[in-house]
Amino acid sequence: MIKVSIMYPNGKDVEFDAAYYKNNHLPMVSKAVGNALKGLELDLGIGSRVPGEPAPYIAIAHLNFEDVASFQAAFGPHAETFAADVKNFTNVQGQMQISEVITF
């Protein structure tokens, strides 16, 4: 199992419409990639290790897939559509990380 995390850095001039992201963007992604998607989580940042400081990321989406190949096959054909929608919810560039999921 792999996890694809898209992390949106927080900052002074960052705008992020969490309602749009949650109610429009992520459902669009989920529908487009179909059954290849094995799980989806959204983390909305509320703080950091220092009390009173903002979270380093305003939002992080975690998408689970069986393997990298299934992610690429499902996500790749729609990548331009997903990227074109970013302007509808934020003014920052998300960072992507693909991780191997190890459970204990």
C-alpha positions in Angstrom: 0.0 0.0 0.0 1.2 3.5 -0.8 0.0 6.9 0.4 0.1 10.0 -1.8 0.2 13.1 0.3 -0.5 16.5 -1.1 0.6 19.2 1.3 -0.3 22.9 1.1 2.2 25.0 2.9 0.8 27.6 5.3 2.0 31.2 5.3 1.3 34.9 5.7 -0.6 35.5 2.4 -1.9 31.9 1.9 -5.6 31.6 0.9 -7.2 28.2 1.2 -10.9 27.5 0.7 -11.3 24.3 2.8 -15.0 24.0 2.1 -14.4 24.0 -1.7 -11.4 21.6 -1.3 -13.5 19.2 0.9 -16.8 19.4 -1.0 -15.7 19.9 -4.6 -12.0 19.1 -5.4 -11.5 15.9 -3.4 -14.8 14.4 -4.5 -13.8 15.2 -8.1 -10.5 13.5 -7.6 -12.1 10.5 -6.0 -14.6 10.0 -8.7 -12.0 10.4 -11.5 -9.5 7.8 -10.1 -12.3 5.4 -9.2 -11.7 2.1 -7.5 -7.9 2.5 -7.6 -8.4 4.8 -4.6 -8.3 2.7 -1.5 -8.8 5.5 1.1 -8.8 9.3 1.4 -8.2 11.5 4.4 -8.0 15.3 4.8 -6.0 17.0 7.6 -6.7 20.7 8.2 -3.9 22.3 10.1 -4.8 23.9 13.4 -1.4 24.4 15.1 2.2 23.4 15.4 4.6 22.2 18.1 4.8 25.8 19.5 1.6 26.9 21.1 0.0 29.8 19.3 2.0 29.3 16.1 0.1 28.4 12.9 0.4 24.9 11.4 3.2 24.5 8.8 0.6 23.1 6.4 -2.9 24.6 6.0 -4.1 21.2 4.5 -2.8 17.8 3.7 -4.7 15.3 1.7 -3.8 11.6 1.9 -4.8 9.2 -0.9 -4.1 5.5 -0.5 -3.5 3.3 -3.5 -2.3 -0.4 -3.8 1.0 0.6 -5.5 2.7 3.4 -7.5 1.7 1.9 -10.8 -2.0 1.9 -9.9 -1.7 5.5 -8.7 0.0 6.6 -11.9 -2.5 4.8 -14.1 -5.5 6.3 -12.3 -4.2 9.8 -11.5 -2.1 10.5 -14.6 -4.9 10.9 -17.2 -6.6 13.5 -15.0 -3.6 15.4 -13.7 -4.2 18.4 -15.9 -7.9 18.7 -14.8 -6.9 18.4 -11.1 -4.2 21.1 -11.6 -6.6 23.4 -13.4 -8.9 23.3 -10.4 -6.3 24.4 -7.8 -7.0 28.1 -8.6 -10.5 27.6 -7.2 -9.3 26.8 -3.7 -5.8 28.2 -3.1 -3.0 30.5 -4.1 -0.2 28.1 -3.1 1.5 25.2 -4.8 0.9 21.9 -3.2 3.8 19.6 -2.6 3.4 15.9 -3.3 5.0 13.0 -1.5 4.6 9.3 -2.3 5.2 7.0 0.7 5.2 3.4 1.5 2.7 2.6 4.2 4.0 0.4 7.0 1.6 -0.6 9.7 2.4 -2.1 13.0 
